[in-house]
Amino acid sequence: MKFGIFYELQLPRPWRTDSELTLYQDALAQLELADRLGYDFAWEVEHHFLEEYSHSPVPEAFLGAASQRTKNIRLGHGIIQLTTSHPARVAERVAVVDLLSNGRCEFGMGESASITELEPFGRGMEDKREVFEEAVRAIFPMFKEGGSQHHGKYFDMPLRNVVPKPVQKPHPPLWMACSQLETIERAGRNGFGALGFQFVSADAAHAWVHAYYNAITKRLHKLADYIINPNIALVSFFMCAKTDEEARRRADGATFFQFALRFYGNQPGRKRPAPGTVNMWDEYNAWKRANPDQQEKALRGGLIGSPETLRRKLARFETSHIDQVILLNQAGKNSHEHICESLELFAGEVMPEFQGHEPEHQAWKQKVMNRDIELEEIDTTAFRERYGAHRIDVPVKVAASG
């Protein structure tokens, strides 16, 4: 099993004049620490206009900066929005990060899940998948030597040589955002690694690993000429401390993260309130005061606890054959000090054991890909709740207040 860290660059109100500066500098310091500690991946999102939830519109700049402060950690676009960028700009951005990092870039792709992000770029919820698939077909010829052109419904590109080219040939490893659990199976069909932005149980992970690998081995349908990347990664809320109680006290950001997602998700088309009309941090704290039991339940999920507790939880996840667990530590107002301490404690007392099992996992995966092992076709209907048993409930009327 491999381990990644995940950044939305969340910034709840109230904001100081230096809040965003501190946010970015702290995140880069955390990533530098993670590299020294032996974490395998760092993932950075692309989002636009999502106040408090994500202040990360230019992931290639963040990853480019991180590339100069790290040596080994893989630097992942988690993801680039293919719906809000021209294919040539995407190809250029990926290639430059790959060059700056000396071949450590991971290319994650997505559609965006919000009309707030799509609308200013002339896109809508109804056509975003079609735009995404056309962009995929346009991008990959651009990574090859020489020129390419594309003439489609959404993009028109005359013959040009898109430079520079990436270090990794023919392109960096490919991933697709999977905000809905059903999309994990679609990623497998298309031959992409699955970036599962869900927070699920070990039983659910087992079912979706089977769905993913059955899709990629039995129902592969590539959208263009690219190298497949058989990998499934799932995000988990994360905080490691000396005791379970201390970890939960330090992990308030995990419930803020889930609250903000569900608050915005209750809007039609996930449309955000007008700028400045909702203070998400205040809404969250009002909800928390009214629902202490739900917050307590949420903090008992994910990878939040002592090293002993996390070791026990990961042992269950390991049996599902997840390729990577992505740890969500930077969330809400989790402090820089606690994030760094969490990364250090986990790396010192938990992570090496599971990283050490990677050769056995790769041997299992090779047998699955060769069809020497046939995985059961599991009905995933019972495992489609994004947050699992530890979900919180945010009433529609609260979300509509903005």
Beta strands, then each sheet from edge to edge (+ up, - down):
strand 1: 2-7
strand 2: 41-44
strand 3: 74-81
strand 4: 105-110
strand 5: 148-151
strand 6: 156-160
strand 7: 174-178
strand 8: 193-196
strand 9: 232-240
strand 10: 303-305
strand 11: 324-330
sheet 1: 10+ 9+ 8+ 7+ 4+ 3+ 2+ 1+ 11+
sheet 2: 5+ 6-
end
